[in-house]
Amino acid sequence: MKPKKTSIWLTAFLAMACISSTQKGDAVLKDLYKKDFYIGAALNLNQVSGRDPKAEAIIGKHFNTISPENLLKWESVHPRPDSYNFKPADDFVALGQKHKMFVVGHALVWHQQTPKWVFEDNEGQPASREVLLQRMEEHINAVAGRYKGKIHGWDVVNEALNDDGTLRQSKWQQQIGDDFVARAFEFAKKADPSTELYYNDYNMWKPAKRDGAIKLVKSLQEKGIKVDAIGMQGHWGLKTPTIAQIEESIVAFSKTGAKVVITELDIDVLPNPSNRQGADIDATFEFDQQYNVYTNGLPDDVQQQLADRYAEIFALFRKHQDKISRVTFWGVTDSDSWLNDWPIRGRTSYPMLFDREYQPKPAFYAVVKAAAKK
């Protein structure tokens, strides 16, 4: 039996129930949460280049901060040693300026989506510590320096930890050493002293990884390096992690003196081929229809579960608005979410607040309602 699309009555009911005194067409997320934290979205090439005007209308109306999904990752902006591709990133920053947004850069140092040449010498052997540090500094100077005063916060280092809290044995770590994180923060601060600097990672609700992140941040602070915020990626499911697990990490991270930013927020409603959690992009699987069960639309009961999940998550965020400075969704609509292709390519995914027709979903109205609760 094919699942039914969300019925008109359910959407209408939730809209009326959620909006309170705000009229349906006037609910604006950034205004509703302006006393709590920034509300943002990660943008793709079509959205920043003007080729998706419907998405830009949503972006301009509802968000006051933006992040680049892929535009500022090393392989995109610096594909070859002497070649930079700044046009998409320039368009991204210009869009943020047009709408007077808090602009976030993502990401300066990451083990993924970094060209092989970065880690190799002229003979194809691993580059020395000195050479790799020089390349890191040159890249950060060129990229963060270009947008000095225009990008207001940077994910300086992304996903440097294993789930057990130890440093990932990436090429950065193997060829430079454990201090590659500190050096990246130092280079970023030098390139733009005014920008905020963040450490960002997934599965930060797991106790071991949380403890590892706190240890890492404190080690930086002991060196006199300021970490303005710790990014908790929100690639979560309908039930995992629990609200208590998320809350424990928010509270623990805040005790370092850094703010907490919720990054890459989306809720995956689909079954998956393993008990995968988080966002390790290497964890991909062959297509299997049993993990793509809602090709004709999301059933009403699952739509309601998604709305309920977003409601409880935003209630938690508001509870800790003194600790959280930003909440950023990883995408704008269901159609542009990366979860359509991960961990299985070709799935029909429904993780966002706006559907494939650019219309607000019941989850949107649940987030609206959460803003009105005391």
N, C-alpha and C positions, 0 to 999 in steps of 0.2 A: 504493500500500500504506500503510495507516495505521500510524503508529509505535506501538509497544507501550509501555504504562506500565512503570515500573520494576518488575522482577520481584521477588517476595518473596525469592528466594534471594540476589539482589544486595544488597538492603537488609540482610538478615541477615548476609551475609558481611562487608560493610563495617562493620556494627555491631560484630561480634565482633573484627574486625581492628583497629578504631580505638580501642576503649575501654580496652584493656589491663586494668589491675587494677580500673578503675571499672566497676561494674555498669551495664548499659544504661539502666535507668530512673533511675539516680542521677547521671548526668553533668550537671553544672551549669556552664554557661559562665563565669559570673561567679566561681565558686569556682576553676575550673581556671586562670583567668588573673589571679587576685587579686594575684599577685606581679609581674605584668607591666604591666597597664593596665586601666582601666575598659572594660567591654563594654556597649554600649548599643543602643538602637533608637529610631527616630523613630515617633511615635504620631499617630494620626488622631482625629477627633472621636468616633467610635464607641468606640474603645478607652479614651479618657479619661473618657467619660460613663457607663461601665458597661454599654453596650449590646453589648459583645463580651467576655463573661466568659471565653471560651476563650482569647482573645488575652491578656487580663489575667493569666491563669494562667501563660502562657509568659513574659510580661514580668516578673512578680514572681519567677519562679523563676530565670530565666537572666540578667537584666540588672541592673546596678547604676548605670546612668545612662540618662536618657531625654532626647530632644529632641522638639520639636513639629514635625510636618511642615508644617502651614499655620496653626496656631492663633494664632501670635504674629506672623505677617506683617501688614504695615500694613493691607491691605484687610480682613483678618479682625478685627483687634482695634480698629481705629480707622477705620471705614468713612466717617464724615462728620466735618466739622470739630469739632462739639461732641458727638460721640457715640462712646462706647467700648463694645466688646462683650467684657467680661472673663470672662464665665461659663465658656466653654470653656478659657481659659487658667488660670483658677482651679482648674478640675477637673484639668487637667494637672499643675499644681504640687502639688495635694493628693494625687494619685496618687504622685508622687515622694516626698512626705513620708511617705505611708503605708508605702512600701517602703524608706524610708531611703536614697534614691538621690541621686546627684549630678545635679542638674537643670540642663539647658542651655536657653538661650533662642535662638530663631532666627526672624527676623533683624531687627535694628533699622533698617538702611538698605540698601535694595536697589532696583535700577531696575525690577524686575518686581513685580507684585502690590502696587503702591502706587497709590492712587486718583488720578485726574486732578486733583482739586481741590488736592492737595498742591502741585502745581507751577504753579497758576494764580492770578491775582488776581481781583478781583470782576468784571472785564470779560472774563474768559476768556483774558487774555494771560499770557505767562510771568511768574511772580512774580519779584520782585527778589531779589538775593542776601540782603539783610537779612531779608526776609519768609520766604524759604525756610529760612534758618538758624534763625530764630525758631520755625518750625513743627517743624523737626528737633529742636531742643532741647526744646520742649514735649512732643513725642511721646516722646522718650527719657526725659524726667523722669517722665511719666505712666506709662509701661509698665515701664521698668527700675526706677523708683522704687517702684512698687506691689509689686514682688517683691524688694525689697531684702532681702538675707540669705536669700532662699528660692530664687532662681535663682542658681546658683553660677558660671556662665560664660555669656557672650553672644557670638554671632556679631554683632559690631557692624556691620561692613560686609561685604556679600556680593557676590561676583562683580563687582568694580570694574575688572577688567583684561580686555583683549583677549588673544587667544592669542599675539600678538606681543609681549606684555609691556607695551604702552602702556595708559594709562588709557582705559577705555571712555568714549565720548562720550555718556554718559547725561544725563538732565536734571539730575541732581545736579551733574555736572561742568560742564555748560554754564551753569547758572544760578548756581552758587556759585563754581566754580573748582576747581583741583586740590586745594585744601586741605579739601574737603568730608570727606575721609577722616579727616584729623587732627581736625577739629571734631567729627565723630561720636564718635571715641574720647574726646575731652575731655568731651563731654556725658555719655557713658556712665560714665566714671570718676567724674564729679561726682554722678550719680544714685545710684550704688552703689559706693563706694570699695572694698568688699570683694570684688566679683565679678571673675572672670577675664574678660579681653577678647581676642577672637579676630578674625583676618581669615580669611575662608573663600572658596574658589574651586574651580572644576573645571579639568580638564586641567593640573593643576599638575605633572605629570610631564614636560610639554613644556619643553625647555630655555629657550626665549624667555620663556614665561610664568613659569617658575620664577625666572628672573633678574629679571623685572619685579616679582614678588612680593617677592623679597629686597630689591630697590631700594626698594620702597614701605615695607616694614617698617623698613629702616634709616633712611629719611627720617623716619619717626615717632619712632624711637628717638633720633635726633639732636635732635628737638624736646623730648625728655624724656618722651615718651609710651611707656608700656610696652605691648608686645604679648605677652600671656602664651603664646599658641600660634598657629600657622599651621594652618589647616584644609585638608587635602587631600581633596577630594571623591573618593570611590571609585566613581564610575559607570564601571566598566570592563567589558571583554569577556573572552572565554575566552583570547584571545591578546594583546590590546592593552590597556594598555601592557605592555611586558616587565617582568619582575621587576627587571632592572638599571635600567630607566628610573625605576621607582618608588623604588628604593633610592637612586639618585643624588639625587633631590629630598629624600628624608627626611634624608639626610646634609647636604645643602646648607642646608636650612632650619634644621637644628639648630645650625648654626654662627652663626646670628644671635643665639643665646642664648634663643630662644623654643622652647617645646616643639612637637612635631608632634602634631596630632590627625587621625585618619583619620575623615572624616565622610561620611555618605550612601553607605555601602558597599553595593553590589549588583553582581552579575555578570550581564550580559545574554547569554543563550545564543541569542537569535534573530537571524536576518539582518536587515539594515536597508536602507532604500532609498537610502542614501548612505553615504559614509565618515564619517558623523557620529561625533563623539566628545564626551565630556563631557556637559553637561546644559543646553544652551541651550534653554529651553522654547519659544522661538519657532520652533525647527526641527521643525515637524510636517508630516506627509504624509497624503495620502488613503489610506484602507484598501486594502490589496492582499493577497490571500490568500497570495501567494508569500512574504510576510514574516511569516506567521502559521502556521508549518508544524507545530506540535506541539499542535494543538487537542485531541487525545485522550490526551495524556500525553507525558512526556519519555522518549525512547528510552533504553535502558540505557547505550548508549555515550556519549550526551550527558550523562546523569546522572553518569557516571564522570568525564567531562571537567570538569564543574562541581565535583565533589568534589576532583579533582586541583588545579584552579585555586585553590580556597579553601585547600587544604593548603599550597601553595607561598606564597600570600600571607600566611597566618598564620605560617608559618615565618620569613618575612622580618620580619614585625612583631615576633616574639619576639626575633629577632636584634638588633633595634634598640629593645628595650623601655626602654632608658635614655633614649631620645629621644622615645618615643611615650607620651602620657599617657592616650589614649582611642581606642577604635575603636567607631564607631557605625554600625549597619546602617540603611539607609533603608527602614524598614518592618519588619514582623514575619513575615508569611506571604506566600506567592506571591499570594494573592488580593488583598491590600491594597497591593501594590507599584504605584507610579506607572508602571512600565514596561509595565503592561497597556494604558496609554493614550498612551505616548510612545515613539518619535516618531510612532506610528500608534495611533489609538484602536481599542479592541476586540480587541487581541491577547491571546493566552494566554501569559503570561510566567512564567518560573521562576527568578527571580534570588536567592531568599532561602534560608535554612537550613531553613525549615518550609514544608510544602506547604499546599494549599487545605483539607486536612482537619486542619490544626493538628498534623501529625505531623512529626517530624524526618526530614530527607532524608539520603541518603548524604553530602551536603556538610556537614551538621551533624556527623556522626561523623568526617569528615576534620578539621574544626576541633578536635574533641575530641582526636583523635590528635596534632595539631600541638602541643597544650599539654603533652603528655607527653614530647615529644622534647627531649633536652638540646641 
